[in-house]
Amino acid sequence: MPKLTIDGKEIEVEAGTNLIEAARRLGIEVPHYCYHPGLSIAGQCRLCMVDIEKTPRPTIACNTQAADGMVVRTDTERVKQTRQSMMEFHLVNHPLDCPVCDQAGECWLQIYYMKHGLYDPRMTDEKVHKPKAVPLGPHVMLDAERCILCSRCVRFCDEITATGELGIFNRGDHSEIGLFPGRDLTNNYSGNVVDICPVGALTDRDFRFQVRVWYLDTARSICTGCARGCNVEVHVNRRRPHHADGRRVARLKPRYNGEVNAWWLCDVGRYHYGFVDAPGRLTTPARRGPNGVAEVGWDEAIAAIAEALQRHAPEQVAVLASPLMANEDLAALRRLLELRGVRQVAFDVPPAAPAEGDDFLLRADRTPNRRGAELLGLGGDAAGILAAAREGRLRCLWVFHHDLLAAGWPASEAAEALARVETVIFTGTGANATSDRAHWVLPAAAWVEREGTFTNFEGRVQRFRTAVEPLGAALPEWDAVGRVLAALGEPATAGRAEHWFRALAAIVPAFAGLTYQSIGDAGQMIAGASSAGAPAPPGRRPQVPA
Amino acid sequence: MAETVLMRNFDRANSHTLAVYRGAGGYAAWDRARTMEPGAITEAVKASNLRGLGGAGFPTGMKWSFIPKSHTGPVYLVVNADEGEPGTFKDRYLLERDPHALIEGMLIAARAIRSALGFVYIRGEYVQPGRRFSAAVKEAYDAGLLGSGFDLVVHRGAGAYICGEETGLLSSLEGKKGWPKIKPPFPAIKGAFGQPTIVNNVETLCCVPPIVERGAAWFAGLGTKTQGGTRMYSVSGRVKRPGVYEAPVSITLRQLIERAGGVSGTGRLKGVVPGGGSAAILRADEIDVAMDVDGLKAAGSMIGSAGVVVMDESVSIPEALLVLARFYAHESCGQCTPCRESTGWIYKMVHRIVDGHGRKDDLDTILDVARRGGGTTICAFYDGAIGPYISYIEKFRDEFEGLCRS
């Protein structure tokens, strides 16, 4: 392994490591635009110049591999002057429209100008004009004047998705990013080009003009769009609610995890959070009686549900859990089932139309925690439960999240089943046809409103954290179930998700030894499982001749 | 008059045909080379001191020897016939009047580098040279010269100067936008379609048959200590007899202008571009300089493609710079930032000065911008552009200042 010196500090790196990455490990930032660790080396922006001993002029760090004995300096006068020049060149034709630019606050032109530019502008001539506010596809808007032509988006569509929608057209300072004729940026990963765009050229049509980025709070989380569990950051707007009509979740951004999703996130996952702030959110516990629906307090609802569970024989009670629930929720539910001796439980309600996965990150299973529900032993015969209800053998049915009337069985049968059960309890984030027929409706906190863990399809247990307060009186499912347990006399069920994770780790062998601390930010595999790592992008797979 | 090597067949009727070329002794060198070991051909070319005649002046034999010996896959020979350097028109004459000399040179070079496939990338605007060369390729196939161990593909450019930069040419040849490639890797290691590739200029390869036929020592003896042979100088501008002149590389610029009939127009020389648009301009008192790679380097300019543009005293240097500045702004491929942004910016400043709206500090800005961008780009395009930016202003600053308002 080559050992080199950067700014007087020695470091040993694997062969093939470039100087940007080698410097990064020493905490030295080499500014750059076109370089991205997930893409090929373009060497276009020319900002990452460093001085290498015995090299006559500054060299780009991105295309220089660390070599044994190499002596690199990133802090010479010559390097500083080169960076300043490159900043001036990048900004010569830039419109400098920061006040109306959505990227302001997270723009690498702003950041690097303040760090490495700070020159007096000399450009007094007319700037080059290019197309503005051009929709490239359903999610991405282009402002070609702001573009610094780093080509990251073009390389992304060539090398990651292999869809090749984008190109750079024309020459010289008239060069511009654009779509090839007849193409739209409709691939399922289009949102990533906004993430990797270092400037305000590509903005997110969903996010733009909602809120200034400096008002955003972030939390580390997991995407719930499918069973892969891509690592994300949730960006929420709590400080300027009036800027976005009360919409709190501003956007999801992928968070690097080389074992799961690398730098990327699919559009299905990225834009699936709309339900969190949707008008149909359930916010208050409610009771449906002969005289209609009445909002009630949690205490009343919990007492009534506990009473129903006690009153009915275990054979007359069934639970339809959900793979949308976190491990902690499922652990609390399992305890409740054990306590009452309820054996009729299932989580796998067949979807009306099966989803399809894609050739990269997106899984056909669009739930985040099927593996967790399986490991907790909550699998069962959902159709059998429905049949039992229709045949009048059930007195109490607790449904989590599912809309039984929009599932892969006849809606009339589901409606009939619900009508024959004396006490139907529904817990979920949003109203649906099932909640409309439930006697008790308990609002659940969405995943961004709470913490917990999901187990992805490979068996990786990953933590998600609270980004924003629950809407209204919504509670995490573990909390609602825990309150029922307390009402049934179960001693002290602590008011934290972690309590349930500890309980789970103690009783389910696959989770033995796992703690919130050991899971950390990268996740941890359950006992006996191994990870194949983030899949190779379609554009990077070896091509098989036709 | 010195010996003509490259233009030896130009005056023969139908010199572009195989029959005439053969009648003048053509393909004898190939007959000889095919009995030689590939390594021996490369050694002969090294000993001849042949240096690339497209612009960079890199020793040809040394370039050939960079092909990795261990490589077992294909090796490509690519001919750069995308002649686009302002003031240069020599390759077009070779393609039009002696296309078989290039084919013969390619056959020999291909044997030296063990290549079975060659590409000739001809500038799109070169219609007649393209036709002539394609016809010659057909003749060579029909005669069995091509197609038995070495195949040749003619590829036409589409009008971009940057495709004359060797790696821009390779990108274009591969069907991509003609963007130069970042180096390393160099083409000899990883070139066209990812395979080791040698890119040579038309004129360079046309020197190879005479070297094989008459010997490396003879060829080396025609030139200077560091560069062998003769070369073709394209002389244009204010001279009485513009055209292509072949001369030993030891000729001086003054002698060359005299061969072209001397300065026309006012008859009084103001400046000369000695090596194509990208070469620094020389003043009238700087023309006693040898027209080889090292002679012009010592004079602060470069021989480049040997395109000589002569300007008499009536020529406006700022207007001459405007023409070139427009050219570089138009032809910059736009791949890397310093070149993309500053060629356009400098053009706007020069334009403003010529229009009478310039400021004297614009001149310092141009010089500073040019110097800051120099040596920072992927290819040599921008370093070529700053040759004129800096030299025209430094050497004729009074003329520029005379146009400035403040």
Interface residues (C-beta under 8 A of the other chain):
Chain A: I41 A42 G43 Q44 C45 R46 L47 M49 R57 P58 I60 N63 Q81 T82 S85 M86 E88 F89 H90 V92 N93 R122 M123 D125 E126 V128 I148 L149 G167 I168 N170 R171 G172 D173 H174 S175
Chain B: A160 I162 K177 I182 P184 A329 H330 E331 S332 C333 G334 Q335 C336 T337 P338 R340 E341 S342 T343 G344 W345 K348 M349 R352 T365 V369 R372 G373 G375 T376 T377 I378
